[in-house]
């Protein structure tokens, strides 16, 4: 995140994709660069994190706790019913969720 220090994004649309792979410090660094007349979008899926080592911590849960308290921020959560992949993949993910599997 050191490359973001000192930057401000004015008049920008900022898309942070795969944010489930960022820790809280990284998310905090990104959001504090939002300048005037900018919009920021965070896209992520708790179920698809690559942070699996004991010393790694997904910061998205804590980050969302902060955002949920802000009037300036809207959170849109999709459900399993919003899956747009094949019917096979949708069925697999539904069954995996029902069995409680894949939650790291």
C-alpha positions in Angstrom: 0.0 0.0 0.0 3.0 2.3 0.2 2.4 3.3 -3.5 -0.9 4.9 -2.4 0.6 7.2 0.2 0.2 10.8 -0.6 -2.4 10.1 -3.3 -6.0 11.5 -3.5 -8.4 10.4 -6.2 -10.6 13.4 -7.1 -13.4 13.1 -9.7 -12.9 9.4 -10.0 -14.7 6.1 -10.0 -12.7 3.7 -7.9 -13.4 -0.1 -8.2 -11.7 -2.3 -5.6 -12.3 -5.9 -6.8 -11.5 -9.1 -4.9 -11.4 -7.1 -1.7 -11.9 -10.2 0.4 -8.2 -10.7 -0.1 -7.2 -7.5 1.6 -6.5 -6.9 5.3 -8.0 -4.1 7.3 -4.9 -1.9 6.9 -5.0 -2.2 3.1 -8.8 -1.4 2.9 -8.3 1.5 5.3 -5.4 2.9 3.1 -7.5 2.6 0.0 -10.7 4.3 1.3 -8.8 7.2 2.8 -7.6 8.2 -0.7 -11.1 9.0 -1.9 -11.3 12.7 -2.8 -13.9 15.2 -3.9 -16.6 14.0 -6.2 -15.4 10.4 -6.3 -17.2 7.2 -5.8 -15.7 4.0 -4.6 -17.0 0.4 -5.0 -15.8 -2.6 -3.1 -16.5 -6.0 -4.6 -15.8 -9.2 -2.8 -17.0 -12.6 -1.7 -16.3 -13.8 1.9 -16.4 -17.4 0.5 -13.6 -16.8 -2.0 -10.8 -15.4 0.2 -7.2 -16.5 -0.5 -6.2 -15.5 3.0 -6.0 -18.9 4.6 -2.8 -18.9 6.7 -3.1 -18.5 10.4 -1.2 -15.1 10.5 -3.4 -13.6 7.6 -6.6 -11.9 8.5 -9.3 -10.9 6.1 -10.2 -7.3 7.0 -13.4 -7.2 5.1 -15.7 -8.1 8.0 -14.3 -5.4 10.3 -14.2 -2.9 7.4 -17.9 -3.5 6.7 -18.8 -3.0 10.3 -17.4 0.6 10.0 -19.1 1.2 6.7 -22.5 -0.1 8.0 -22.5 2.8 10.5 -21.9 5.5 7.8 -24.8 7.3 6.1 -22.6 8.0 3.1 -22.1 4.3 2.3 -24.5 1.8 0.9 -23.9 -2.0 1.1 -25.5 -4.4 -1.4 -25.2 -8.0 -0.5 -26.0 -10.7 -3.1 -27.4 -14.1 -2.1 -27.0 -17.5 -3.6 -30.1 -16.7 -5.7 -28.1 -14.1 -7.5 -25.6 -16.6 -9.0 -25.3 -16.1 -12.7 -23.0 -19.0 -13.5 -24.3 -22.3 -14.9 -27.1 -24.2 -13.2 -24.5 -26.9 -12.3 -22.3 -24.4 -10.5 -25.3 -22.8 -8.8 -26.6 -26.2 -7.6 -23.1 -27.1 -6.3 -22.8 -23.9 -4.3 -26.2 -24.3 -2.8 -25.4 -27.8 -1.7 -22.0 -26.8 -0.3 -23.6 -24.0 1.7 -26.3 -26.3 3.0 -23.6 -28.7 4.3 -21.7 -25.8 5.8 -18.6 -26.6 3.8 -16.0 -24.2 2.4 -16.2 -21.8 5.3 -12.5 -21.3 6.2 
